Amino acid sequence: MQQPLAFRMRPQNLDEVVGQQHLVGPNQIIRRMVAAKRLTSMILYGPPGTGKTSIASAIAGTTKYALRTLNAATDTKKDLQIVVDEAKFSGTVVLLLDEIHRLDKTKQDFLLPHLESGRIILVGATTENPYLNISPAIRSRTQIFQVFPLTPEEIDAAIDRALADKDRGLGNYPVQLDDKARHYLTTTTNGDLRSALNALELAVLSTEEKAGKIHITNTVMHESLQQANLEGDQNGDAHYDLLSAFQKSIRGSDVDAGLHYLARLISIGDLTSILRRLLVIAYEDIGLANPQTANRTLTAITAAERLGLPEARIPLASAVIDLCLAPKSNSAMAAIDQALADIAAGNAGSVPDHLKDAHYKGAAALGHGTDYLYPHDYPDDWVDQDYLPENLRGKHYYAPKANGKYEQALGQQLENLRKKRHQD
């Protein structure tokens, strides 16, 4: 059985690597390492299909070292031993270890001394953030490089190369690729070259040759690449990046970006995270600037839960638009965070005696509650007395903003009360 096009087109040297020029381009770090023959183990992290395996293949091809590929999750310590033995007897081996974030401690402990000896040049590949998901022992012995989704122009260049290559590519097929089909292929795969090449091959092999041409239309390409390749499974770092971008877009009042990231989150089906994040946004970012927004958001969330997807997209879109265009204030969050910071720093102090519980016999003898002034017995239901512990008298946590009529009114009331207090 013939190997997939993406596998066959893997680069045999650094010059054939598509994209990632910040690592393998002229005078860039990996190219300099190879040229100086000073290779060190590394971790490449980024989305699928962006060149992690290609870079490992190119390093091995350029240096003429053997390349061995293992998976940290499914291959065993015995498999690692075979690679180590080969390195001992035959020389340096480049080991591409896929899903390195899933390397268990037993395999890690076995591998570490061989990394230090230089017999094994580890190229760890992962879609997860290595600073969060890979052990410090591995990180300290590797360089960490991020790879990025390829641009449409880079994917376009790789397509041309694959169509022209008669040994490894599709150069022996009389392919006519329509402009619209090419555009769809280079943009819909979202920077995943592997998906693009394999979809191209499927289109070519499944299309009948007519009049000496294999005509790949936009319709054929849609059929060959039916699902857009979106980052963001419900557990990976890319998913949390989506949620972060979702909230930051709403916080920044960009309604179009908010709807874009909502659509991406809907497309991977994570309704639970969407609902939770919307409620957080309503209180964290809109807050007291417009408290009614939180009520409307909760109503939309309830409707979305009852409807389920795909209908849930409608109340969710309404909530996103409302949150984006509402006035913003994080004053409530900032106030409670400052109060919590005081508690964490040990700035709590004793509850003033006049505020202590006085419902039990003997409380008066302790002086608990005896001097408490009941505000409702005074004009405007307010009386000047101390409430904070003595060591925090005069401390202000809440700083109102003027981004909505409601919080403007709160700010005015607060100013009036502070003017009336004896310490001000």
C-alpha positions as CSV (number, residue, x, y, z in Angstrom):
1,M,0.0,0.0,0.0
2,Q,1.4,3.4,-1.0
3,Q,2.1,5.8,1.8
4,P,0.1,9.1,1.9
5,L,1.3,12.1,-0.1
6,A,2.1,14.1,3.0
7,F,4.4,11.3,4.2
8,R,6.1,10.9,0.8
9,M,6.7,14.7,0.5
10,R,8.4,15.0,3.9
11,P,11.6,17.1,3.4
12,Q,14.9,15.3,3.0
13,N,16.9,18.4,4.0
14,L,16.3,21.8,5.6
15,D,15.9,23.6,2.2
16,E,12.8,21.5,1.5
17,V,11.0,22.5,4.7
18,V,7.9,24.6,4.0
19,G,7.2,27.3,6.5
20,Q,8.8,27.7,10.0
21,Q,11.5,30.0,8.5
22,H,12.1,31.5,11.9
23,L,13.7,28.2,12.8
24,V,15.1,26.8,9.6
25,G,15.6,29.8,7.3
26,P,19.0,31.4,6.6
27,N,21.0,32.2,9.8
28,Q,18.1,30.9,12.0
29,I,18.7,28.7,15.0
30,I,18.1,25.2,13.8
31,R,19.9,25.8,10.5
32,R,22.9,27.2,12.5
33,M,22.9,24.2,14.8
34,V,23.0,21.8,11.9
35,A,25.6,23.8,10.0
36,A,27.8,23.9,13.1
37,K,27.2,20.2,13.9
38,R,26.2,21.2,17.4
39,L,22.7,19.6,17.5
40,T,20.9,19.6,20.8
41,S,17.7,17.9,21.8
42,M,14.6,20.0,21.2
43,I,10.8,20.2,21.7
44,L,8.7,21.5,18.8
45,Y,5.2,22.5,19.7
46,G,2.3,23.7,17.7
47,P,-0.8,22.7,15.9
48,P,-1.0,19.4,13.8
49,G,0.4,19.4,10.3
50,T,2.7,22.4,10.8
51,G,6.1,20.8,10.2
52,K,7.3,19.2,13.5
53,T,7.9,15.8,11.9
54,S,9.2,17.5,8.7
55,I,11.9,19.4,10.7
56,A,13.0,16.2,12.4
57,S,13.2,14.5,9.0
58,A,15.1,17.4,7.5
59,I,17.6,17.5,10.4
60,A,18.3,13.8,9.9
61,G,18.5,14.1,6.1
62,T,20.9,17.1,6.3
63,T,23.2,15.5,8.9
64,K,22.9,12.0,7.5
65,Y,22.0,10.7,11.0
66,A,19.5,7.8,11.2
67,L,15.9,9.0,12.0
68,R,13.7,6.9,14.2
69,T,10.1,7.7,15.1
70,L,8.3,6.6,18.2
71,N,5.1,7.7,20.1
72,A,5.5,8.5,23.8
73,A,2.0,7.2,24.6
74,T,1.9,3.9,22.7
75,D,5.5,2.8,22.3
76,T,7.3,1.0,25.1
77,K,10.5,1.3,27.0
78,K,11.7,-1.7,25.0
79,D,11.2,0.3,21.8
80,L,13.3,3.1,23.3
81,Q,16.0,0.5,24.2
82,I,16.2,-0.6,20.5
83,V,16.9,3.0,19.5
84,V,19.5,3.5,22.2
85,D,21.2,0.3,21.2
86,E,21.3,1.4,17.6
87,A,22.9,4.7,18.7
88,K,25.5,2.9,20.8
89,F,26.7,0.7,17.9
90,S,26.0,2.8,14.8
91,G,26.3,6.4,16.0
92,T,24.0,9.3,16.7
93,V,20.3,8.8,16.1
94,V,17.7,11.5,15.7
95,L,14.6,10.3,17.7
96,L,11.3,11.9,16.8
97,L,9.2,11.3,19.8
98,D,5.6,12.2,19.1
99,E,3.2,13.2,21.8
100,I,6.1,13.8,24.1
101,H,3.8,15.4,26.7
102,R,2.5,11.9,27.4
103,L,5.9,10.4,28.2
104,D,5.6,8.6,31.6
105,K,8.2,8.7,34.3
106,T,9.7,5.3,33.6
107,K,10.4,6.1,30.0
108,Q,11.6,9.5,30.9
109,D,14.1,8.2,33.5
110,F,15.4,5.7,30.9
111,L,15.8,8.3,28.2
112,L,17.4,11.2,30.2
113,P,21.0,9.8,30.5
114,H,21.1,9.1,26.8
115,L,20.1,12.7,26.0
116,E,22.9,13.9,28.2
117,S,25.4,11.7,26.4
118,G,24.5,13.1,23.0
119,R,23.9,9.7,21.5
120,I,20.2,10.5,21.1
121,I,19.2,13.8,19.5
122,L,15.6,14.0,20.7
123,V,13.1,15.9,18.7
124,G,9.9,15.9,20.8
125,A,6.7,16.8,19.0
126,T,3.6,18.0,20.9
127,T,0.5,20.0,20.3
128,E,0.4,20.9,24.0
129,N,2.2,23.8,25.7
130,P,5.5,22.2,27.0
131,Y,5.8,24.8,29.8
132,L,2.5,23.4,31.2
133,N,2.5,19.8,30.1
134,I,6.1,18.5,30.0
135,S,8.2,17.6,33.0
136,P,10.9,20.0,34.1
137,A,13.5,17.2,33.8
138,I,12.8,17.0,30.0
139,R,12.5,20.7,29.5
140,S,15.8,21.4,31.2
141,R,17.6,19.2,28.7
142,T,16.0,20.5,25.6
143,Q,15.5,23.7,23.5
144,I,11.9,24.6,23.1
145,F,10.7,25.9,19.7
146,Q,7.2,26.9,18.7
147,V,5.9,26.2,15.2
148,F,3.0,28.0,13.7
149,P,0.3,27.3,11.2
150,L,1.4,27.7,7.6
151,T,0.2,30.6,5.6
152,P,-1.9,30.0,2.5
153,E,1.1,31.1,0.4
154,E,3.3,28.5,2.0
155,I,0.7,25.8,1.5
156,D,0.3,26.9,-2.1
157,A,4.1,26.5,-2.7
158,A,3.9,23.0,-1.2
159,I,1.0,22.1,-3.5
160,D,3.0,23.2,-6.5
161,R,6.0,21.1,-5.4
162,A,3.8,18.0,-4.8
163,L,2.1,18.4,-8.2
164,A,5.5,18.7,-10.0
165,D,7.4,16.0,-8.2
166,K,7.4,12.8,-10.2
167,D,9.2,10.6,-7.7
168,R,7.4,11.4,-4.5
169,G,4.5,13.5,-5.5
170,L,1.7,13.7,-8.1
171,G,3.9,14.7,-11.0
172,N,2.9,11.7,-13.1
173,Y,-0.7,12.7,-13.0
174,P,-2.1,15.2,-15.5
175,V,-3.7,17.4,-12.8
176,Q,-5.6,20.5,-13.6
177,L,-6.3,22.3,-10.3
178,D,-8.9,25.1,-10.6
179,D,-8.1,28.5,-8.9
180,K,-11.1,28.2,-6.6
181,A,-10.2,24.7,-5.6
182,R,-6.7,25.8,-4.9
183,H,-7.9,28.7,-2.8
184,Y,-10.3,26.5,-0.8
185,L,-7.5,24.0,-0.2
186,T,-4.9,26.6,1.0
187,T,-7.3,28.5,3.3
188,T,-9.7,25.9,4.7
189,T,-7.0,23.7,6.2
190,N,-6.1,26.5,8.6
191,G,-2.3,26.1,8.2
192,D,-2.3,22.3,8.3
193,L,-0.1,21.1,5.4
194,R,-0.7,17.5,6.1
195,S,-4.4,17.8,5.7
196,A,-4.0,19.9,2.5
197,L,-1.7,17.4,0.8
198,N,-3.7,14.4,1.7
199,A,-6.9,16.0,0.6
200,L,-5.2,16.9,-2.7
201,E,-4.2,13.3,-3.2
202,L,-7.7,12.1,-2.4
203,A,-9.1,14.5,-5.0
204,V,-6.6,13.4,-7.7
205,L,-7.0,9.6,-7.1
206,S,-10.8,9.8,-6.9
207,T,-11.3,11.9,-10.0
208,E,-11.6,10.2,-13.4
209,E,-9.3,11.4,-16.1
210,K,-11.1,13.0,-19.0
211,A,-9.6,14.4,-22.2
212,G,-6.1,13.8,-20.9
213,K,-6.7,15.8,-17.7
214,I,-7.7,15.1,-14.1
215,H,-9.8,18.2,-13.5
216,I,-10.0,19.2,-9.8
217,T,-12.9,21.6,-9.4
218,N,-14.0,23.5,-6.3
219,T,-16.8,20.9,-5.8
220,V,-14.4,18.0,-5.9
221,M,-12.1,19.7,-3.4
222,H,-15.0,20.4,-1.1
223,E,-15.9,16.7,-1.2
224,S,-12.3,15.7,-0.5
225,L,-11.9,18.1,2.4
226,Q,-15.4,18.2,3.9
227,Q,-14.5,19.4,7.4
228,A,-12.5,22.5,8.0
229,N,-9.5,21.8,10.2
230,L,-10.0,23.8,13.3
231,E,-7.7,23.9,16.3
232,G,-9.2,23.3,19.6
233,D,-10.2,19.9,21.0
234,Q,-12.0,20.2,24.3
235,N,-8.9,19.4,26.4
236,G,-5.9,20.8,24.6
237,D,-4.1,24.1,25.0
238,A,-5.6,25.4,21.7
239,H,-9.0,25.1,23.2
240,Y,-8.0,27.3,26.1
241,D,-6.5,29.7,23.7
242,L,-9.9,29.9,21.9
243,L,-11.7,30.6,25.2
244,S,-9.1,33.3,26.1
245,A,-9.5,34.9,22.7
246,F,-13.3,34.7,23.1
247,Q,-13.4,36.5,26.4
248,K,-10.7,39.1,25.4
249,S,-12.7,39.9,22.2
250,I,-15.9,40.5,24.2
251,R,-14.0,42.5,26.8
252,G,-12.5,44.6,23.9
253,S,-16.1,45.2,22.6
254,D,-15.2,43.6,19.2
255,V,-18.5,42.0,18.3
256,D,-17.3,40.4,15.1
257,A,-14.3,38.8,16.8
258,G,-16.6,37.6,19.6
259,L,-19.0,36.0,17.2
260,H,-16.0,34.4,15.3
261,Y,-14.6,32.7,18.3
262,L,-18.1,31.7,19.4
263,A,-18.6,30.0,16.1
264,R,-15.3,28.1,16.5
265,L,-16.2,27.0,20.0
266,I,-19.6,25.9,18.7
267,S,-18.0,24.0,15.9
268,I,-16.1,21.8,18.3
269,G,-19.3,21.3,20.4
270,D,-18.1,22.6,23.7
271,L,-21.4,24.1,24.9
272,T,-20.5,23.8,28.6
273,S,-17.3,26.0,28.3
274,I,-19.2,28.6,26.3
275,L,-21.9,28.9,28.9
276,R,-19.5,29.1,31.8
277,R,-17.3,31.7,30.1
278,L,-20.3,33.9,29.1
279,L,-21.5,34.1,32.7
280,V,-17.9,34.9,33.9
281,I,-17.7,37.7,31.3
282,A,-21.1,39.1,32.4
283,Y,-19.8,39.6,36.0
284,E,-16.1,40.1,35.4
285,D,-16.1,42.5,32.4
286,I,-19.5,44.2,32.3
287,G,-20.2,44.0,36.0
288,L,-21.7,47.1,37.6
289,A,-21.5,49.1,34.5
290,N,-24.8,47.4,33.5
291,P,-25.9,44.7,36.0
292,Q,-29.0,43.8,33.9
293,T,-26.6,42.4,31.3
294,A,-25.9,39.5,33.7
295,N,-29.6,38.8,34.0
296,R,-30.0,38.7,30.2
297,T,-26.9,36.5,29.9
298,L,-28.3,34.0,32.4
299,T,-31.6,33.9,30.5
300,A,-29.7,33.2,27.3
301,I,-27.6,30.5,29.0
302,T,-30.7,28.8,30.3
303,A,-32.3,28.9,26.9
304,A,-29.2,27.5,25.3
305,E,-29.0,24.6,27.8
306,R,-32.6,23.7,27.1
307,L,-32.3,24.0,23.3
308,G,-29.0,22.3,22.9
309,L,-26.9,22.7,19.7
310,P,-27.4,23.7,16.9
311,E,-30.4,25.9,18.0
312,A,-28.4,27.1,21.1
313,R,-26.3,29.2,18.7
314,I,-29.1,31.7,18.5
315,P,-29.4,32.8,22.2
316,L,-25.6,32.4,22.5
317,A,-25.1,34.9,19.6
318,S,-27.6,37.3,21.2
319,A,-25.6,37.1,24.5
320,V,-22.3,37.7,22.8
321,I,-23.6,40.7,20.9
322,D,-25.1,42.1,24.1
323,L,-21.9,41.6,26.1
324,C,-19.7,43.0,23.4
325,L,-21.7,46.3,23.1
326,A,-22.4,46.7,26.9
327,P,-20.4,49.3,28.9
328,K,-17.5,47.6,30.7
329,S,-16.4,47.7,34.3
330,N,-14.2,45.3,36.3
331,S,-14.5,47.3,39.5
332,A,-16.3,44.6,41.5
333,M,-13.6,42.0,40.6
334,A,-10.8,44.5,41.3
335,A,-12.4,45.4,44.7
336,I,-12.8,41.8,45.9
337,D,-9.3,40.9,44.7
338,Q,-7.8,43.8,46.7
339,A,-9.7,42.6,49.8
340,L,-8.5,39.0,49.3
341,A,-4.9,40.3,48.9
342,D,-5.2,42.0,52.3
343,I,-6.4,38.7,53.8
344,A,-3.7,36.7,52.2
345,A,-1.1,39.2,53.5
346,G,-2.4,38.8,57.1
347,N,-4.2,42.2,57.1
348,A,-7.4,40.9,58.7
349,G,-7.6,42.2,62.2
350,S,-10.2,41.6,64.9
351,V,-13.9,42.3,64.3
352,P,-14.8,45.4,66.2
353,D,-16.5,44.7,69.5
354,H,-19.7,46.6,68.6
355,L,-20.2,44.3,65.5
356,K,-19.7,41.0,67.3
357,D,-22.5,38.6,67.9
358,A,-24.6,39.7,70.9
359,H,-27.5,37.2,70.9
360,Y,-26.2,35.0,73.8
361,K,-26.2,35.6,77.6
362,G,-23.0,37.1,78.7
363,A,-22.2,39.0,75.5
364,A,-22.8,42.3,77.1
365,A,-20.3,41.5,79.9
366,L,-17.8,41.0,77.2
367,G,-18.6,44.3,75.6
368,H,-19.9,42.5,72.4
369,G,-22.5,44.4,70.5
370,T,-23.2,46.9,73.3
371,D,-22.2,50.1,71.3
372,Y,-23.7,49.0,68.0
373,L,-25.8,51.7,66.3
374,Y,-28.8,50.3,64.3
375,P,-28.8,52.3,61.0
376,H,-32.5,52.0,60.5
377,D,-33.1,54.1,63.6
378,Y,-31.4,57.1,62.0
379,P,-32.3,59.5,59.2
380,D,-31.8,58.0,55.7
381,D,-31.1,54.7,57.4
382,W,-27.5,55.6,57.9
383,V,-25.3,56.4,60.9
384,D,-21.6,57.1,61.2
385,Q,-19.7,54.2,62.9
386,D,-16.7,52.1,62.2
387,Y,-17.1,48.7,60.5
388,L,-13.6,47.7,59.4
389,P,-11.1,46.2,61.8
390,E,-9.0,48.9,63.5
391,N,-5.9,48.2,61.5
392,L,-7.8,48.7,58.2
393,R,-9.7,51.9,59.2
394,G,-10.0,54.2,56.2
395,K,-9.1,51.4,53.7
396,H,-11.0,51.7,50.3
397,Y,-11.3,48.7,48.0
398,Y,-14.1,49.8,45.6
399,A,-13.2,52.3,43.0
400,P,-16.2,52.9,40.8
401,K,-16.0,53.5,37.1
402,A,-18.1,55.9,35.1
403,N,-18.8,53.6,32.1
404,G,-22.5,53.1,32.7
405,K,-25.4,55.0,34.4
406,Y,-25.8,52.4,37.1
407,E,-22.2,52.5,38.3
408,Q,-22.1,56.3,37.9
409,A,-25.0,56.4,40.4
410,L,-23.2,54.0,42.7
411,G,-20.1,56.2,42.5
412,Q,-22.0,59.3,43.4
413,Q,-23.6,57.6,46.4
414,L,-20.3,56.3,47.6
415,E,-18.8,59.8,47.3
416,N,-21.6,61.2,49.4
417,L,-21.2,58.6,52.1
418,R,-17.5,59.0,52.3
419,K,-17.9,62.7,52.7
420,K,-20.2,62.1,55.7
421,R,-17.9,59.7,57.4
422,H,-15.9,61.2,60.3
423,Q,-12.6,59.8,59.1
424,D,-12.9,61.5,55.7
